Amino acid sequence: MGKLIYDKRVGTVEPVFGNHRNHGRDRFTLRGQDKVNTQWLLYSIVHNMGKIHCYGDGFT
């Protein structure tokens, strides 16, 4: 049962965190909830843009 749960976790969220760490985005440089949330959103935008760059947007 635990392996099934772990397999679902690996396939959904953890690769994003690993990608951020591999690119040096493993610490927040700002303080405060609003600023950290904004920085996380920017990290996520960069991650998604990298995926689009490598794999295309799927609409062409």
mmCIF file of the N, C-alpha and C atoms, coordinates in Angstrom:
data_MODEL
# 
_entry.id   MODEL 
# 
loop_
_atom_site.group_PDB 
_atom_site.id 
_atom_site.type_symbol 
_atom_site.label_atom_id 
_atom_site.label_alt_id 
_atom_site.label_comp_id 
_atom_site.label_asym_id 
_atom_site.label_entity_id 
_atom_site.label_seq_id 
_atom_site.pdbx_PDB_ins_code 
_atom_site.Cartn_x 
_atom_site.Cartn_y 
_atom_site.Cartn_z 
_atom_site.occupancy 
_atom_site.B_iso_or_equiv 
_atom_site.pdbx_formal_charge 
_atom_site.auth_seq_id 
_atom_site.auth_comp_id 
_atom_site.auth_asym_id 
_atom_site.auth_atom_id 
_atom_site.pdbx_PDB_model_num 
ATOM 1   N N  . MET A 1 1  ? 0.819  -1.189 0.000   1.00 0.00 ? 1  MET A N  1 
ATOM 2   C CA . MET A 1 1  ? 0.000  0.000  0.000   1.00 0.00 ? 1  MET A CA 1 
ATOM 3   C C  . MET A 1 1  ? 0.867  1.259  0.000   1.00 0.00 ? 1  MET A C  1 
ATOM 4   N N  . GLY A 1 2  ? 1.913  1.248  0.824   1.00 0.00 ? 2  GLY A N  1 
ATOM 5   C CA . GLY A 1 2  ? 2.802  2.406  0.897   1.00 0.00 ? 2  GLY A CA 1 
ATOM 6   C C  . GLY A 1 2  ? 3.507  2.672  -0.420  1.00 0.00 ? 2  GLY A C  1 
ATOM 7   N N  . LYS A 1 3  ? 3.897  1.613  -1.132  1.00 0.00 ? 3  LYS A N  1 
ATOM 8   C CA . LYS A 1 3  ? 4.567  1.788  -2.425  1.00 0.00 ? 3  LYS A CA 1 
ATOM 9   C C  . LYS A 1 3  ? 3.632  2.435  -3.436  1.00 0.00 ? 3  LYS A C  1 
ATOM 10  N N  . LEU A 1 4  ? 2.371  2.081  -3.424  1.00 0.00 ? 4  LEU A N  1 
ATOM 11  C CA . LEU A 1 4  ? 1.411  2.698  -4.339  1.00 0.00 ? 4  LEU A CA 1 
ATOM 12  C C  . LEU A 1 4  ? 1.256  4.184  -4.052  1.00 0.00 ? 4  LEU A C  1 
ATOM 13  N N  . ILE A 1 5  ? 1.191  4.535  -2.775  1.00 0.00 ? 5  ILE A N  1 
ATOM 14  C CA . ILE A 1 5  ? 1.085  5.949  -2.416  1.00 0.00 ? 5  ILE A CA 1 
ATOM 15  C C  . ILE A 1 5  ? 2.338  6.688  -2.839  1.00 0.00 ? 5  ILE A C  1 
ATOM 16  N N  . TYR A 1 6  ? 3.518  6.107  -2.581  1.00 0.00 ? 6  TYR A N  1 
ATOM 17  C CA . TYR A 1 6  ? 4.773  6.743  -2.949  1.00 0.00 ? 6  TYR A CA 1 
ATOM 18  C C  . TYR A 1 6  ? 4.876  6.917  -4.465  1.00 0.00 ? 6  TYR A C  1 
ATOM 19  N N  . ASP A 1 7  ? 4.455  5.915  -5.214  1.00 0.00 ? 7  ASP A N  1 
ATOM 20  C CA . ASP A 1 7  ? 4.496  6.011  -6.676  1.00 0.00 ? 7  ASP A CA 1 
ATOM 21  C C  . ASP A 1 7  ? 3.653  7.172  -7.181  1.00 0.00 ? 7  ASP A C  1 
ATOM 22  N N  . LYS A 1 8  ? 2.510  7.410  -6.559  1.00 0.00 ? 8  LYS A N  1 
ATOM 23  C CA . LYS A 1 8  ? 1.673  8.547  -6.958  1.00 0.00 ? 8  LYS A CA 1 
ATOM 24  C C  . LYS A 1 8  ? 2.351  9.867  -6.631  1.00 0.00 ? 8  LYS A C  1 
ATOM 25  N N  . ARG A 1 9  ? 3.012  9.937  -5.474  1.00 0.00 ? 9  ARG A N  1 
ATOM 26  C CA . ARG A 1 9  ? 3.699  11.161 -5.070  1.00 0.00 ? 9  ARG A CA 1 
ATOM 27  C C  . ARG A 1 9  ? 4.821  11.502 -6.032  1.00 0.00 ? 9  ARG A C  1 
ATOM 28  N N  . VAL A 1 10 ? 5.619  10.517 -6.385  1.00 0.00 ? 10 VAL A N  1 
ATOM 29  C CA . VAL A 1 10 ? 6.754  10.757 -7.274  1.00 0.00 ? 10 VAL A CA 1 
ATOM 30  C C  . VAL A 1 10 ? 6.273  11.245 -8.633  1.00 0.00 ? 10 VAL A C  1 
ATOM 31  N N  . GLY A 1 11 ? 5.162  10.746 -9.076  1.00 0.00 ? 11 GLY A N  1 
ATOM 32  C CA . GLY A 1 11 ? 4.681  11.094 -10.406 1.00 0.00 ? 11 GLY A CA 1 
ATOM 33  C C  . GLY A 1 11 ? 4.013  12.441 -10.497 1.00 0.00 ? 11 GLY A C  1 
ATOM 34  N N  . THR A 1 12 ? 3.760  13.090 -9.383  1.00 0.00 ? 12 THR A N  1 
ATOM 35  C CA . THR A 1 12 ? 3.010  14.335 -9.458  1.00 0.00 ? 12 THR A CA 1 
ATOM 36  C C  . THR A 1 12 ? 3.792  15.539 -8.968  1.00 0.00 ? 12 THR A C  1 
ATOM 37  N N  . VAL A 1 13 ? 4.265  15.530 -7.732  1.00 0.00 ? 13 VAL A N  1 
ATOM 38  C CA . VAL A 1 13 ? 4.797  16.748 -7.128  1.00 0.00 ? 13 VAL A CA 1 
ATOM 39  C C  . VAL A 1 13 ? 6.312  16.749 -7.007  1.00 0.00 ? 13 VAL A C  1 
ATOM 40  N N  . GLU A 1 14 ? 6.896  15.673 -6.566  1.00 0.00 ? 14 GLU A N  1 
ATOM 41  C CA . GLU A 1 14 ? 8.301  15.699 -6.203  1.00 0.00 ? 14 GLU A CA 1 
ATOM 42  C C  . GLU A 1 14 ? 9.244  16.081 -7.343  1.00 0.00 ? 14 GLU A C  1 
ATOM 43  N N  . PRO A 1 15 ? 8.987  15.730 -8.601  1.00 0.00 ? 15 PRO A N  1 
ATOM 44  C CA . PRO A 1 15 ? 9.899  16.174 -9.657  1.00 0.00 ? 15 PRO A CA 1 
ATOM 45  C C  . PRO A 1 15 ? 10.012 17.691 -9.756  1.00 0.00 ? 15 PRO A C  1 
ATOM 46  N N  . VAL A 1 16 ? 8.952  18.401 -9.434  1.00 0.00 ? 16 VAL A N  1 
ATOM 47  C CA . VAL A 1 16 ? 9.009  19.865 -9.480  1.00 0.00 ? 16 VAL A CA 1 
ATOM 48  C C  . VAL A 1 16 ? 9.988  20.378 -8.435  1.00 0.00 ? 16 VAL A C  1 
ATOM 49  N N  . PHE A 1 17 ? 9.914  19.849 -7.208  1.00 0.00 ? 17 PHE A N  1 
ATOM 50  C CA . PHE A 1 17 ? 10.832 20.275 -6.160  1.00 0.00 ? 17 PHE A CA 1 
ATOM 51  C C  . PHE A 1 17 ? 12.268 19.902 -6.526  1.00 0.00 ? 17 PHE A C  1 
ATOM 52  N N  . GLY A 1 18 ? 12.462 18.722 -7.084  1.00 0.00 ? 18 GLY A N  1 
ATOM 53  C CA . GLY A 1 18 ? 13.798 18.312 -7.512  1.00 0.00 ? 18 GLY A CA 1 
ATOM 54  C C  . GLY A 1 18 ? 14.350 19.219 -8.586  1.00 0.00 ? 18 GLY A C  1 
ATOM 55  N N  . ASN A 1 19 ? 13.508 19.621 -9.527  1.00 0.00 ? 19 ASN A N  1 
ATOM 56  C CA . ASN A 1 19 ? 13.943 20.529 -10.583 1.00 0.00 ? 19 ASN A CA 1 
ATOM 57  C C  . ASN A 1 19 ? 14.367 21.867 -9.989  1.00 0.00 ? 19 ASN A C  1 
ATOM 58  N N  . HIS A 1 20 ? 13.594 22.391 -9.054  1.00 0.00 ? 20 HIS A N  1 
ATOM 59  C CA . HIS A 1 20 ? 13.959 23.660 -8.414  1.00 0.00 ? 20 HIS A CA 1 
ATOM 60  C C  . HIS A 1 20 ? 15.302 23.539 -7.699  1.00 0.00 ? 20 HIS A C  1 
ATOM 61  N N  . ARG A 1 21 ? 15.508 22.451 -6.994  1.00 0.00 ? 21 ARG A N  1 
ATOM 62  C CA . ARG A 1 21 ? 16.774 22.277 -6.261  1.00 0.00 ? 21 ARG A CA 1 
ATOM 63  C C  . ARG A 1 21 ? 17.942 22.140 -7.217  1.00 0.00 ? 21 ARG A C  1 
ATOM 64  N N  . ASN A 1 22 ? 17.758 21.410 -8.310  1.00 0.00 ? 22 ASN A N  1 
ATOM 65  C CA . ASN A 1 22 ? 18.848 21.213 -9.264  1.00 0.00 ? 22 ASN A CA 1 
ATOM 66  C C  . ASN A 1 22 ? 19.272 22.513 -9.931  1.00 0.00 ? 22 ASN A C  1 
ATOM 67  N N  . HIS A 1 23 ? 18.377 23.466 -9.999  1.00 0.00 ? 23 HIS A N  1 
ATOM 68  C CA . HIS A 1 23 ? 18.698 24.749 -10.624 1.00 0.00 ? 23 HIS A CA 1 
ATOM 69  C C  . HIS A 1 23 ? 19.009 25.839 -9.602  1.00 0.00 ? 23 HIS A C  1 
ATOM 70  N N  . GLY A 1 24 ? 19.282 25.437 -8.374  1.00 0.00 ? 24 GLY A N  1 
ATOM 71  C CA . GLY A 1 24 ? 19.695 26.379 -7.351  1.00 0.00 ? 24 GLY A CA 1 
ATOM 72  C C  . GLY A 1 24 ? 18.569 27.188 -6.737  1.00 0.00 ? 24 GLY A C  1 
ATOM 73  N N  . ARG A 1 25 ? 17.347 26.784 -6.976  1.00 0.00 ? 25 ARG A N  1 
ATOM 74  C CA . ARG A 1 25 ? 16.204 27.511 -6.411  1.00 0.00 ? 25 ARG A CA 1 
ATOM 75  C C  . ARG A 1 25 ? 15.664 26.743 -5.217  1.00 0.00 ? 25 ARG A C  1 
ATOM 76  N N  . ASP A 1 26 ? 16.528 26.507 -4.224  1.00 0.00 ? 26 ASP A N  1 
ATOM 77  C CA . ASP A 1 26 ? 16.110 25.721 -3.071  1.00 0.00 ? 26 ASP A CA 1 
ATOM 78  C C  . ASP A 1 26 ? 15.995 26.545 -1.798  1.00 0.00 ? 26 ASP A C  1 
ATOM 79  N N  . ARG A 1 27 ? 16.167 27.857 -1.908  1.00 0.00 ? 27 ARG A N  1 
ATOM 80  C CA . ARG A 1 27 ? 15.997 28.749 -0.766  1.00 0.00 ? 27 ARG A CA 1 
ATOM 81  C C  . ARG A 1 27 ? 15.207 29.973 -1.213  1.00 0.00 ? 27 ARG A C  1 
ATOM 82  N N  . PHE A 1 28 ? 14.422 30.498 -0.312  1.00 0.00 ? 28 PHE A N  1 
ATOM 83  C CA . PHE A 1 28 ? 13.739 31.750 -0.592  1.00 0.00 ? 28 PHE A CA 1 
ATOM 84  C C  . PHE A 1 28 ? 14.622 32.888 -0.103  1.00 0.00 ? 28 PHE A C  1 
ATOM 85  N N  . THR A 1 29 ? 14.753 33.920 -0.897  1.00 0.00 ? 29 THR A N  1 
ATOM 86  C CA . THR A 1 29 ? 15.618 35.041 -0.545  1.00 0.00 ? 29 THR A CA 1 
ATOM 87  C C  . THR A 1 29 ? 14.840 36.197 0.052   1.00 0.00 ? 29 THR A C  1 
ATOM 88  N N  . LEU A 1 30 ? 13.534 36.060 0.120   1.00 0.00 ? 30 LEU A N  1 
ATOM 89  C CA . LEU A 1 30 ? 12.685 37.122 0.651   1.00 0.00 ? 30 LEU A CA 1 
ATOM 90  C C  . LEU A 1 30 ? 12.055 36.672 1.955   1.00 0.00 ? 30 LEU A C  1 
ATOM 91  N N  . ARG A 1 31 ? 11.513 37.640 2.697   1.00 0.00 ? 31 ARG A N  1 
ATOM 92  C CA . ARG A 1 31 ? 10.840 37.332 3.963   1.00 0.00 ? 31 ARG A CA 1 
ATOM 93  C C  . ARG A 1 31 ? 9.404  37.806 3.891   1.00 0.00 ? 31 ARG A C  1 
ATOM 94  N N  . GLY A 1 32 ? 8.530  37.091 4.570   1.00 0.00 ? 32 GLY A N  1 
ATOM 95  C CA . GLY A 1 32 ? 7.116  37.433 4.584   1.00 0.00 ? 32 GLY A CA 1 
ATOM 96  C C  . GLY A 1 32 ? 6.331  36.515 3.671   1.00 0.00 ? 32 GLY A C  1 
ATOM 97  N N  . GLN A 1 33 ? 5.129  36.164 4.113   1.00 0.00 ? 33 GLN A N  1 
ATOM 98  C CA . GLN A 1 33 ? 4.306  35.195 3.385   1.00 0.00 ? 33 GLN A CA 1 
ATOM 99  C C  . GLN A 1 33 ? 3.997  35.653 1.965   1.00 0.00 ? 33 GLN A C  1 
ATOM 100 N N  . ASP A 1 34 ? 3.603  36.907 1.787   1.00 0.00 ? 34 ASP A N  1 
ATOM 101 C CA . ASP A 1 34 ? 3.247  37.390 0.448   1.00 0.00 ? 34 ASP A CA 1 
ATOM 102 C C  . ASP A 1 34 ? 4.446  37.368 -0.490  1.00 0.00 ? 34 ASP A C  1 
ATOM 103 N N  . LYS A 1 35 ? 5.600  37.783 0.001   1.00 0.00 ? 35 LYS A N  1 
ATOM 104 C CA . LYS A 1 35 ? 6.803  37.810 -0.842  1.00 0.00 ? 35 LYS A CA 1 
ATOM 105 C C  . LYS A 1 35 ? 7.271  36.404 -1.195  1.00 0.00 ? 35 LYS A C  1 
ATOM 106 N N  . VAL A 1 36 ? 7.215  35.489 -0.227  1.00 0.00 ? 36 VAL A N  1 
ATOM 107 C CA . VAL A 1 36 ? 7.618  34.100 -0.494  1.00 0.00 ? 36 VAL A CA 1 
ATOM 108 C C  . VAL A 1 36 ? 6.652  33.458 -1.476  1.00 0.00 ? 36 VAL A C  1 
ATOM 109 N N  . ASN A 1 37 ? 5.348  33.706 -1.328  1.00 0.00 ? 37 ASN A N  1 
ATOM 110 C CA . ASN A 1 37 ? 4.377  33.165 -2.285  1.00 0.00 ? 37 ASN A CA 1 
ATOM 111 C C  . ASN A 1 37 ? 4.650  33.689 -3.685  1.00 0.00 ? 37 ASN A C  1 
ATOM 112 N N  . THR A 1 38 ? 4.959  34.971 -3.795  1.00 0.00 ? 38 THR A N  1 
ATOM 113 C CA . THR A 1 38 ? 5.271  35.547 -5.106  1.00 0.00 ? 38 THR A CA 1 
ATOM 114 C C  . THR A 1 38 ? 6.527  34.920 -5.687  1.00 0.00 ? 38 THR A C  1 
ATOM 115 N N  . GLN A 1 39 ? 7.554  34.745 -4.850  1.00 0.00 ? 39 GLN A N  1 
ATOM 116 C CA . GLN A 1 39 ? 8.790  34.130 -5.330  1.00 0.00 ? 39 GLN A CA 1 
ATOM 117 C C  . GLN A 1 39 ? 8.532  32.691 -5.775  1.00 0.00 ? 39 GLN A C  1 
ATOM 118 N N  . TRP A 1 40 ? 7.713  31.940 -5.038  1.00 0.00 ? 40 TRP A N  1 
ATOM 119 C CA . TRP A 1 40 ? 7.388  30.570 -5.436  1.00 0.00 ? 40 TRP A CA 1 
ATOM 120 C C  . TRP A 1 40 ? 6.662  30.554 -6.780  1.00 0.00 ? 40 TRP A C  1 
ATOM 121 N N  . LEU A 1 41 ? 5.731  31.488 -6.974  1.00 0.00 ? 41 LEU A N  1 
ATOM 122 C CA . LEU A 1 41 ? 5.024  31.560 -8.254  1.00 0.00 ? 41 LEU A CA 1 
ATOM 123 C C  . LEU A 1 41 ? 5.989  31.856 -9.395  1.00 0.00 ? 41 LEU A C  1 
ATOM 124 N N  . LEU A 1 42 ? 6.944  32.722 -9.162  1.00 0.00 ? 42 LEU A N  1 
ATOM 125 C CA . LEU A 1 42 ? 7.949  33.007 -10.199 1.00 0.00 ? 42 LEU A CA 1 
ATOM 126 C C  . LEU A 1 42 ? 8.798  31.776 -10.492 1.00 0.00 ? 42 LEU A C  1 
ATOM 127 N N  . TYR A 1 43 ? 9.206  31.052 -9.442  1.00 0.00 ? 43 TYR A N  1 
ATOM 128 C CA . TYR A 1 43 ? 9.941  29.799 -9.649  1.00 0.00 ? 43 TYR A CA 1 
ATOM 129 C C  . TYR A 1 43 ? 9.116  28.833 -10.497 1.00 0.00 ? 43 TYR A C  1 
ATOM 130 N N  . SER A 1 44 ? 7.817  28.760 -10.224 1.00 0.00 ? 44 SER A N  1 
ATOM 131 C CA . SER A 1 44 ? 6.944  27.851 -10.954 1.00 0.00 ? 44 SER A CA 1 
ATOM 132 C C  . SER A 1 44 ? 6.791  28.279 -12.409 1.00 0.00 ? 44 SER A C  1 
ATOM 133 N N  . ILE A 1 45 ? 6.719  29.577 -12.645 1.00 0.00 ? 45 ILE A N  1 
ATOM 134 C CA . ILE A 1 45 ? 6.641  30.080 -14.024 1.00 0.00 ? 45 ILE A CA 1 
ATOM 135 C C  . ILE A 1 45 ? 7.903  29.691 -14.782 1.00 0.00 ? 45 ILE A C  1 
ATOM 136 N N  . VAL A 1 46 ? 9.057  29.866 -14.147 1.00 0.00 ? 46 VAL A N  1 
ATOM 137 C CA . VAL A 1 46 ? 10.326 29.491 -14.792 1.00 0.00 ? 46 VAL A CA 1 
ATOM 138 C C  . VAL A 1 46 ? 10.341 27.997 -15.093 1.00 0.00 ? 46 VAL A C  1 
ATOM 139 N N  . HIS A 1 47 ? 9.873  27.184 -14.152 1.00 0.00 ? 47 HIS A N  1 
ATOM 140 C CA . HIS A 1 47 ? 9.824  25.734 -14.353 1.00 0.00 ? 47 HIS A CA 1 
ATOM 141 C C  . HIS A 1 47 ? 8.940  25.382 -15.554 1.00 0.00 ? 47 HIS A C  1 
ATOM 142 N N  . ASN A 1 48 ? 7.754  25.993 -15.622 1.00 0.00 ? 48 ASN A N  1 
ATOM 143 C CA . ASN A 1 48 ? 6.834  25.698 -16.723 1.00 0.00 ? 48 ASN A CA 1 
ATOM 144 C C  . ASN A 1 48 ? 7.361  26.196 -18.057 1.00 0.00 ? 48 ASN A C  1 
ATOM 145 N N  . MET A 1 49 ? 8.020  27.348 -18.058 1.00 0.00 ? 49 MET A N  1 
ATOM 146 C CA . MET A 1 49 ? 8.604  27.853 -19.303 1.00 0.00 ? 49 MET A CA 1 
ATOM 147 C C  . MET A 1 49 ? 9.704  26.924 -19.793 1.00 0.00 ? 49 MET A C  1 
ATOM 148 N N  . GLY A 1 50 ? 10.482 26.371 -18.868 1.00 0.00 ? 50 GLY A N  1 
ATOM 149 C CA . GLY A 1 50 ? 11.518 25.409 -19.243 1.00 0.00 ? 50 GLY A CA 1 
ATOM 150 C C  . GLY A 1 50 ? 10.922 24.148 -19.852 1.00 0.00 ? 50 GLY A C  1 
ATOM 151 N N  . LYS A 1 51 ? 9.808  23.687 -19.297 1.00 0.00 ? 51 LYS A N  1 
ATOM 152 C CA . LYS A 1 51 ? 9.146  22.511 -19.866 1.00 0.00 ? 51 LYS A CA 1 
ATOM 153 C C  . LYS A 1 51 ? 8.624  22.807 -21.266 1.00 0.00 ? 51 LYS A C  1 
ATOM 154 N N  . ILE A 1 52 ? 8.046  23.987 -21.457 1.00 0.00 ? 52 ILE A N  1 
ATOM 155 C CA . ILE A 1 52 ? 7.547  24.366 -22.785 1.00 0.00 ? 52 ILE A CA 1 
ATOM 156 C C  . ILE A 1 52 ? 8.707  24.466 -23.770 1.00 0.00 ? 52 ILE A C  1 
ATOM 157 N N  . HIS A 1 53 ? 9.822  25.022 -23.306 1.00 0.00 ? 53 HIS A N  1 
ATOM 158 C CA . HIS A 1 53 ? 10.993 25.153 -24.185 1.00 0.00 ? 53 HIS A CA 1 
ATOM 159 C C  . HIS A 1 53 ? 11.504 23.785 -24.630 1.00 0.00 ? 53 HIS A C  1 
ATOM 160 N N  . CYS A 1 54 ? 11.548 22.835 -23.694 1.00 0.00 ? 54 CYS A N  1 
ATOM 161 C CA . CYS A 1 54 ? 12.093 21.509 -24.014 1.00 0.00 ? 54 CYS A CA 1 
ATOM 162 C C  . CYS A 1 54 ? 11.126 20.625 -24.781 1.00 0.00 ? 54 CYS A C  1 
ATOM 163 N N  . TYR A 1 55 ? 9.857  20.690 -24.416 1.00 0.00 ? 55 TYR A N  1 
ATOM 164 C CA . TYR A 1 55 ? 8.896  19.716 -24.941 1.00 0.00 ? 55 TYR A CA 1 
ATOM 165 C C  . TYR A 1 55 ? 7.833  20.326 -25.825 1.00 0.00 ? 55 TYR A C  1 
ATOM 166 N N  . GLY A 1 56 ? 7.819  21.631 -25.963 1.00 0.00 ? 56 GLY A N  1 
ATOM 167 C CA . GLY A 1 56 ? 6.781  22.279 -26.762 1.00 0.00 ? 56 GLY A CA 1 
ATOM 168 C C  . GLY A 1 56 ? 5.523  22.498 -25.968 1.00 0.00 ? 56 GLY A C  1 
ATOM 169 N N  . ASP A 1 57 ? 4.635  23.267 -26.518 1.00 0.00 ? 57 ASP A N  1 
ATOM 170 C CA . ASP A 1 57 ? 3.407  23.590 -25.796 1.00 0.00 ? 57 ASP A CA 1 
ATOM 171 C C  . ASP A 1 57 ? 2.286  22.608 -26.081 1.00 0.00 ? 57 ASP A C  1 
ATOM 172 N N  . GLY A 1 58 ? 2.463  21.705 -27.018 1.00 0.00 ? 58 GLY A N  1 
ATOM 173 C CA . GLY A 1 58 ? 1.451  20.710 -27.308 1.00 0.00 ? 58 GLY A CA 1 
ATOM 174 C C  . GLY A 1 58 ? 0.315  21.189 -28.179 1.00 0.00 ? 58 GLY A C  1 
ATOM 175 N N  . PHE A 1 59 ? 0.356  22.445 -28.607 1.00 0.00 ? 59 PHE A N  1 
ATOM 176 C CA . PHE A 1 59 ? -0.735 23.001 -29.405 1.00 0.00 ? 59 PHE A CA 1 
ATOM 177 C C  . PHE A 1 59 ? -0.362 23.212 -30.869 1.00 0.00 ? 59 PHE A C  1 
ATOM 178 N N  . THR A 1 60 ? 0.897  22.937 -31.205 1.00 0.00 ? 60 THR A N  1 
ATOM 179 C CA . THR A 1 60 ? 1.309  23.167 -32.593 1.00 0.00 ? 60 THR A CA 1 
ATOM 180 C C  . THR A 1 60 ? 1.248  21.899 -33.392 1.00 0.00 ? 60 THR A C  1 
# 
